[in-house]
Amino acid sequence: MRNTVRLAFLTTLIPVARPDTGFEIANAAILDALRAAGHEVTAFGFLRPGEVPANPEGAVVIDAVDVENAVVSKARKLQWLGSALGAALPVACAKLRLAGRGRFVEAVRARGPFDAIVLNSVMLPGAFPELTGLGPCVLVEHNIEHVSAQQNADHARSPLMRALFAREAHLLEKIERRLWQEARFVWTLAEEDRATLGPEMAGKSAVLPLVSGAEVEPLSIQPVAAAHDIGLVGTWTWVPNFTGLDWFLREVCPLLPRDFEIAVAGRLPADMPPVPEQVKLVGRVPDAREFLLSCRTLALASRAGTGVQLKTIEAMQLGAPAAATPLSCRGFTEIPANFRIADERRAFAAALIDLVGAARAGTSLRLDGAAFMARQRAALSSALERGLAAA
């Protein structure tokens, strides 16, 4: 019999009814699994202005404020940078400290004590080191943040951004390594990230296999009419994601037939460069699931980042065919039969041409994602209970 525990779930963004990013989808999946196991969970964090929590009774909103680089003014970014330099913090932590100073730690303390505190990424405990003193802590590493920051530095096109990302990587590594030691248990989203923790962490870490919030689309349901040959979806304002999109547009698209219709869904950076003629930028779509099903095949083109790709999980849940880079499939030991893995641009283009050609000829490429979902959910529940037991 499982023991019900009282948990504080500390997260940058509290889940809302319509998650906008992979980070939010992962937050919701973890929270839902904890609550499904019978635990009493209170989420503490921020909301974007105008949004409401998906579960208001189980949420403590510190403030409604934008904390994402893509949507704030240059003046706000400079304020964050000045605060980061003054406090010797990563910018990612300094902006949270500004948003929650005098309120975040106090809100958690006022509603405590808790049996355990779930630190949903290193950013909040990096901003507020006092949080780790409020109870036994378990840490969720959505990405190995210092590795992602260093990849951003390596891909940066200007010396200034290269220097800023390198600074971020250096400071985040210090915070992460401290938290790995202080936490009772660490969850990562991919086995590759768990290996980065080092052999001394093997006994106090586990991988959380995730699911998105959507249910599996039964194969018996009439499929959505194909509106696009190739689809890509993501939060392209996040630098590691945009690195993959940029590679696809510059390196892969010129190798594809001109009559291929390609759609890119999701938030785009303000300085988005021109795209090839056959590419349509559709922005945020009302239903990402419907968009994915309306594409003959998907392009999973990650070239940077750590953690696990939520868009890959969604594709697998839907049984959708895809051409994918090896990095897009990190964290998965079983690759669906309708995935084509390719890391070189010509091979990636050839895989897309093959998949689109088969779909246009009337071949059904979708698979049943139910077994994948069942395995993911069972493994997620098991890994969460193991971490909570350690706390």
SVG drawing of the C-alpha trace seen along z (x, -y; Angstrom):
<svg xmlns="http://www.w3.org/2000/svg" viewBox="-14 -50 47 52">
<polyline fill="none" stroke="black" stroke-width="0.4" points="0.0,0.0 1.4,-3.4 1.8,-6.1 0.1,-9.4 2.5,-12.3 2.1,-16.1 4.2,-17.7 5.2,-21.2 5.8,-21.3 8.0,-24.4 7.9,-25.3 8.6,-28.4 5.2,-28.1 2.2,-26.5 0.4,-24.2 -2.6,-25.8 -5.5,-24.1 -3.7,-24.7 0.1,-24.1 2.2,-26.1 5.6,-24.6 7.3,-21.2 8.3,-22.3 4.7,-23.0 3.5,-19.7 6.1,-17.9 5.1,-19.8 1.5,-18.8 2.4,-15.1 4.4,-14.9 1.8,-16.7 -1.0,-14.6 0.9,-11.4 1.7,-12.5 -2.0,-13.4 -3.2,-10.2 -1.1,-8.3 -3.1,-9.9 -0.6,-12.4 -1.6,-15.9 0.3,-18.3 0.4,-22.1 2.0,-23.8 3.9,-27.1 5.0,-29.3 4.1,-32.0 1.6,-32.4 1.7,-34.4 -0.6,-37.4 -4.2,-36.5 -3.9,-32.8 -5.4,-30.7 -4.2,-27.4 -5.6,-24.1 -6.1,-23.1 -6.8,-26.4 -7.4,-24.5 -4.0,-23.0 -2.0,-26.1 -0.4,-29.0 0.3,-31.8 3.1,-34.0 2.5,-36.5 1.2,-36.8 4.3,-37.9 6.2,-37.2 9.5,-35.5 10.4,-34.4 12.9,-36.2 10.8,-36.0 7.9,-38.1 9.5,-40.9 11.0,-44.2 14.6,-45.0 14.5,-47.1 13.3,-44.2 16.0,-41.9 18.6,-44.6 17.1,-44.7 17.5,-41.0 21.1,-41.1 22.0,-43.9 20.5,-42.0 22.3,-38.8 25.7,-40.6 25.1,-42.3 24.2,-39.1 26.6,-36.7 23.6,-34.6 22.6,-33.1 20.1,-35.4 17.6,-32.5 17.7,-32.6 18.1,-36.3 14.8,-37.1 12.9,-34.6 14.5,-36.2 13.3,-39.6 9.8,-38.3 9.5,-36.4 11.6,-38.3 10.0,-38.5 7.1,-36.2 8.2,-32.8 10.0,-31.3 7.5,-32.9 4.6,-31.4 6.1,-27.9 7.0,-28.3 3.5,-29.6 1.8,-26.5 4.3,-24.0 5.6,-21.8 5.6,-19.4 6.7,-15.8 8.9,-16.5 9.6,-19.4 9.8,-18.8 12.2,-21.2 10.9,-21.3 14.2,-22.3 17.2,-24.0 16.2,-27.6 14.1,-28.3 16.5,-26.8 19.2,-28.7 17.3,-31.9 16.3,-31.1 18.8,-28.7 16.7,-28.9 14.1,-26.6 16.3,-23.5 16.1,-24.2 12.3,-24.0 12.1,-20.2 13.5,-17.0 14.0,-17.9 13.8,-15.9 14.9,-17.5 13.6,-17.2 16.2,-17.9 14.2,-18.6 17.5,-19.4 21.1,-19.3 21.0,-23.1 24.7,-23.9 25.1,-21.5 22.3,-23.2 23.7,-26.7 27.1,-25.6 25.5,-24.3 23.8,-27.7 27.2,-29.3 28.7,-27.0 25.9,-27.8 25.8,-31.6 26.6,-33.8 27.8,-36.9 30.7,-37.1 28.5,-38.9 25.9,-36.1 28.6,-33.5 30.1,-35.1 26.7,-35.5 25.8,-31.9 29.2,-30.7 28.8,-32.7 25.3,-31.1 26.8,-27.6 29.6,-28.2 27.2,-29.5 24.5,-26.9 27.0,-24.1 27.9,-25.3 24.2,-25.4 23.4,-22.0 26.3,-20.2 25.4,-21.6 21.7,-20.6 22.6,-17.1 24.4,-16.6 21.8,-18.3 18.7,-16.6 17.6,-13.3 16.9,-12.1 17.2,-13.4 14.9,-12.6 16.0,-13.2 13.9,-12.8 16.5,-10.9 19.0,-8.1 21.7,-10.2 21.2,-13.0 21.2,-10.6 24.6,-9.4 25.8,-13.0 25.1,-13.1 28.0,-10.8 28.4,-7.2 28.1,-8.4 24.5,-9.5 23.4,-6.1 21.7,-5.0 19.8,-8.3 18.5,-9.0 16.0,-7.6 14.5,-8.5 11.0,-9.8 9.4,-8.5 6.8,-11.2 3.5,-11.3 1.7,-14.4 -1.8,-15.1 -3.6,-13.9 -5.1,-10.4 -4.1,-8.0 -5.9,-8.6 -7.4,-5.2 -6.5,-3.9 -10.2,-3.2 -11.0,-6.9 -11.2,-8.5 -7.9,-10.3 -7.7,-14.1 -7.4,-15.0 -3.8,-15.7 -3.2,-19.5 0.6,-19.4 3.2,-17.0 5.7,-17.8 5.0,-19.3 7.2,-20.7 6.0,-22.0 7.8,-23.5 8.6,-26.5 11.1,-28.0 11.8,-30.9 13.9,-28.5 17.4,-28.5 18.1,-24.8 14.8,-24.2 15.5,-27.0 19.0,-25.5 17.2,-22.4 14.6,-24.5 17.4,-26.6 19.3,-23.5 16.1,-22.1 15.3,-25.3 18.8,-26.0 20.2,-22.5 17.3,-20.1 14.6,-22.2 16.7,-22.9 17.0,-19.1 13.2,-18.5 10.9,-18.6 9.4,-22.1 5.9,-20.8 6.2,-19.6 4.0,-21.6 5.8,-22.2 4.2,-23.8 6.0,-25.1 3.7,-25.5 4.6,-27.2 5.9,-30.4 8.6,-32.0 11.3,-34.5 10.7,-38.1 13.7,-38.2 12.7,-35.1 14.7,-35.0 13.1,-34.5 12.0,-30.9 12.0,-28.8 9.0,-29.3 7.3,-26.0 7.4,-26.6 4.4,-28.1 4.8,-29.6 1.4,-28.9 2.3,-30.2 0.5,-28.8 -2.2,-26.4 -5.5,-25.9 -4.9,-22.2 -1.3,-20.8 -2.6,-17.2 -4.9,-18.0 -2.0,-19.8 0.2,-16.8 -2.4,-14.4 -3.0,-16.7 0.7,-16.2 1.6,-13.3 4.9,-13.0 6.7,-14.9 10.3,-16.3 11.9,-15.9 15.1,-17.9 16.7,-18.5 20.4,-19.5 21.0,-20.8 19.6,-20.5 19.3,-17.9 16.3,-16.3 13.7,-14.6 11.7,-16.0 8.0,-16.3 7.3,-16.6 8.8,-13.1 6.6,-11.7 3.6,-13.2 4.5,-11.7 4.9,-8.3 1.6,-8.6 -0.2,-9.4 1.6,-6.7 2.7,-9.3 5.5,-8.7 8.5,-10.9 12.0,-11.5 14.1,-12.1 17.6,-13.0 19.2,-10.8 19.1,-13.7 15.4,-14.0 15.1,-10.4 17.3,-10.7 15.7,-9.0 14.0,-6.2 15.3,-2.7 12.5,-1.5 12.1,-3.4 8.7,-3.0 8.9,-1.1 7.5,-4.2 10.4,-6.5 13.4,-7.0 16.6,-8.0 19.0,-10.3 21.6,-12.8 23.1,-14.0 21.0,-16.5 20.9,-14.3 19.8,-11.2 17.2,-13.3 15.8,-14.7 15.7,-11.3 13.8,-9.9 11.2,-12.6 10.9,-12.1 10.3,-8.3 7.7,-8.9 5.8,-11.6 5.9,-9.5 4.4,-6.5 1.7,-8.6 0.8,-10.3 0.5,-6.9 -2.1,-5.9 0.0,-3.8 -1.2,-4.2 1.9,-4.9 0.3,-5.4 0.8,-2.9 -1.2,-2.2 0.4,-4.3 -1.6,-2.7 1.1,-0.2 3.7,-3.0 1.4,-5.1 0.8,-2.3 4.6,-1.6 5.3,-5.3 2.7,-5.7 3.6,-2.6 7.3,-3.5 6.6,-7.2 4.5,-6.1 7.2,-3.6 10.1,-6.2 8.1,-8.9 7.4,-6.5 11.0,-5.5 12.1,-9.1 9.5,-10.0 10.5,-7.0 14.0,-8.3 12.8,-11.6"/>
</svg>
